[in-house]
C-alpha cells in the first residue's frame, strides 16, 4: 500500500484545490456553478484575511483529496464550531479510507480548538455519502431546510 499523508494546504496549492473543487462540482452535476479561480482561492484561503482552511490528502506524492472548512458559532452551545464545506476524494482513490481519514483529522482539529460540533450538508440523492456519514456516527438534522441568498459582490 502506498504511503498516505494529510497536510495543511499552502498558497502554492491553490491550483490543486481548484482541481478538487471542479471535481466535486462535476460529481454533483454543478460544474456550471463554479466561479472559483486560483486567484480567488489564494486570496480567500491564504490572503490577509483567511476565510477558510484546507487539508490535502496524499497517496505518496499524488494529491488524492481534500477537505475545506471554516469556523462558525453556535449560540445555543456557546462554542465555536466547524462547517465542512467540501470533502472530495478523486474517484480512482475512493474506498481506501482516505475520506474517513480526512474527516477524523477534521474532528480532531475541532476537539483541539474546543469546538462544540462539526456540521455539513449532503445532497439528498447522494446515498453513498449519507451512508458513509452515518457510519461515522453523524446524524441528519431532520426538520431543517438550508436557505441561500446570493449577494452582489465587488
N, C-alpha and C positions, 0 to 999 in steps of 0.2 A: 504494500500500500504506500502511495506517495505521502510525503510529509505534508501535514496540514497545519496552517497557522492563521491567526487572526491578528490584524494590526489596525491601529488608528490611521485613518486616511490623512494624507497631506495635500497641500495645494497642487503639487505636480501630479496628483492622482485624479484631477478633475475630468480628464477625458475618459478614464476608466469608469468613474462614477456615472458620467453621461451615458456611456455604453450600457451600463446596468439599468439606468432609468429607461432607456429606449427598449431594452429587453423586457422589462416588466410591462411597459406600455403595450408592446406587441402582444404579450401573453394575455393581457387584459382587454385586448381589442380596442385600445385607446391611443394608438400611435398618432392619430390626428390631433390629439390634445397636448402633445409635448411641446412646450415652449422653452425648455431648458437649453442652455448653451454652456460650453466650457467656461466662458467669461462670467456668466451668472453664477455658476457653481463656485468658481474661485472667489467671487465677491461675497456670496451669501454663506458659504461654509468656512471660508478662510480669510475673509476681509476683516476690517477694523471691528465690525460687529458680526460675530458668527451667529447665525440663526438656527443652525442645525449641526449635527455631528454625524460622522460616518465611520463604520468599521468595515474593513475589507477582509474577505476570506481568500486564502491562497492554498492551492494544491501545488506544492513545490514552488515554482516561480510564476505560476499562472493564477491570475485573479479569477476566482470562480463565483464570487457572490459578494453581496453587501447588505448592510442594514444601515438605514438612515433614520435618525431620530432627533427629537428636541424636547426640551422641558416644557411642562405645563404646570398648572397648580390646581389642587383640589381644595376648595373652601370647606367642604364637609370633613375631609380627612385632616385638613390644615397642614398639608405637606406638599412639597413639590412632587411631580410625577414625571414620567417619560411617555411621550407619544411616539410610537413606532410608525413612521411614515411609510417606509418601504423595506421589505425583505425580499431578496431575489437571489436565487442560485441558478446559474446557467443550466439549461436542461440536460446537457451532457454530463453534469456533475451531481445531479439530484440522486437521492437515495443513498448517499454516503454519510449522512449525518451532519453535513455542513450547515444546513439551515438550523437544525437543532442547536449546534454548537454556537452559532451566531446569536440565537435567541437566549441561550443560557448565559452567554457572555454579557448580553444586554441586561438581563435580570440581575447579574452580579453588580454591574455598574449602578443599577437602580438601588440596590442594597447599600453599596458603598456611599452613595450620595444621600442616603436616608430618605429615599422616595417612598411614597405610600403605595404606588401602583404603576404598572405599565399598561397602556391601552393602545389599541389599534383597531382598524376597520378591515373587513374582508368582504369581498363581493359575494352576494348570496349564492351565485352559481358555482363558486369555487369550492366544491365539496372536499377536494383533497386537502386544501389549505385548512378548511374548517375542522376536518378530522385530525389533522396534524396539531392544530392549536388545542383542541380538546384533549389530545393525548398528553399534552404538557400541563394539563390542569387549568387551562384558561376557560373562562365561562362567557357565553354570549350575553350581551346586555339587551335582552328582550324588552320591548316596550320603549325603546329609544329610537329616534329617527335622526339621521345626520342631515343637517341643513348646511347650505353653502350659498354665499353671496359673493360673486366676483366683483372686485372693486377696481376702478381705474387706477393705473399707476403711471409713474413718470415715464 
